[in-house]
Amino acid sequence: MTPSYGAGVPIWAKRLQDVKEAYIQAGNSEEAGPADRRDSVVIRFTSGDAGQHCTAMRALAGPEHGVIAFTPAGMAVDSNDCLSVKLGTS
């Protein structure tokens, strides 16, 4: 499978393994905190732990981007300290 990359995705994101897709999610300019106003790099991984992926992404992203990691089983957001949340199936 060839990963899908949206416009503006930083080079570091294209070097990660097991990526299904990556794109930029625009920040919310109305948020009070500067970290919530920044754009986020969203990456959907094919496997692994969302929290671990999020932590690794946070180290690569620097202060200019937030990060959101998805795996088939969960998601993690850096504004939530990369705590993984399991995605339920209904």
VMD Tcl script that draws the C-alpha trace (Angstrom):
set ca {
  {0.00 0.00 0.00}
  {1.30 3.43 -0.92}
  {0.66 6.12 1.70}
  {-1.45 9.13 0.81}
  {0.00 12.51 1.78}
  {-1.98 15.73 1.82}
  {-0.62 19.15 0.93}
  {1.69 20.72 3.49}
  {2.64 17.50 5.30}
  {6.17 18.01 6.67}
  {9.08 15.93 5.39}
  {9.57 14.16 8.75}
  {6.06 12.67 8.47}
  {6.94 11.12 5.11}
  {9.83 9.23 6.73}
  {7.63 7.33 9.20}
  {6.83 3.65 8.67}
  {3.40 1.96 8.44}
  {1.59 5.14 7.34}
  {-1.76 4.81 5.59}
  {-2.33 8.55 5.16}
  {-1.14 11.87 6.51}
  {-2.66 15.33 6.24}
  {-2.81 18.72 7.95}
  {-5.81 19.60 10.11}
  {-6.27 23.34 10.47}
  {-6.13 24.76 13.98}
  {-9.02 26.58 15.59}
  {-8.23 30.30 15.70}
  {-10.91 30.83 18.36}
  {-9.22 28.60 20.96}
  {-7.74 30.32 24.02}
  {-4.47 28.37 24.15}
  {-1.82 28.86 21.46}
  {-1.23 25.09 21.27}
  {-4.89 24.60 20.32}
  {-4.71 27.24 17.58}
  {-1.83 25.63 15.68}
  {-2.32 23.27 12.76}
  {-1.92 19.56 13.49}
  {-0.25 16.79 11.54}
  {-2.71 13.88 11.43}
  {-1.30 10.46 10.60}
  {-3.27 7.25 10.18}
  {-0.98 4.29 10.83}
  {-1.66 0.74 9.66}
  {-0.59 -0.76 13.00}
  {0.97 -0.09 16.37}
  {0.02 1.83 19.49}
  {-1.46 5.30 18.95}
  {0.14 6.68 22.13}
  {3.61 5.53 21.12}
  {3.19 6.91 17.61}
  {1.95 10.21 19.06}
  {4.93 10.50 21.41}
  {7.37 9.87 18.56}
  {5.57 12.38 16.32}
  {5.61 15.00 19.10}
  {9.40 14.74 19.27}
  {9.66 15.31 15.50}
  {6.99 18.01 15.04}
  {8.52 20.84 17.03}
  {6.40 23.70 18.34}
  {4.83 24.69 15.01}
  {2.49 21.69 14.71}
  {0.25 19.66 16.95}
  {0.05 15.90 16.31}
  {-2.76 13.38 16.12}
  {-2.08 9.66 15.64}
  {-4.65 7.09 14.56}
  {-4.23 3.31 14.45}
  {-6.88 0.70 13.71}
  {-7.45 0.32 17.47}
  {-7.06 3.82 18.87}
  {-6.11 7.46 18.64}
  {-3.90 9.85 20.60}
  {-3.56 13.64 20.57}
  {-0.58 15.56 21.91}
  {-2.84 18.07 23.67}
  {-4.00 15.10 25.75}
  {-0.39 14.10 26.59}
  {-0.54 11.38 23.90}
  {-2.81 9.21 26.03}
  {-4.23 6.57 23.72}
  {-8.00 6.29 23.45}
  {-9.39 3.02 22.17}
  {-11.71 3.33 19.21}
  {-14.83 1.24 19.63}
  {-16.47 -0.72 16.86}
  {-20.22 -0.85 16.71}
}
mol new
graphics top color blue
foreach p $ca { graphics top sphere $p radius 0.5 }
foreach p [lrange $ca 0 end-1] q [lrange $ca 1 end] { graphics top cylinder $p $q radius 0.2 }
display resetview
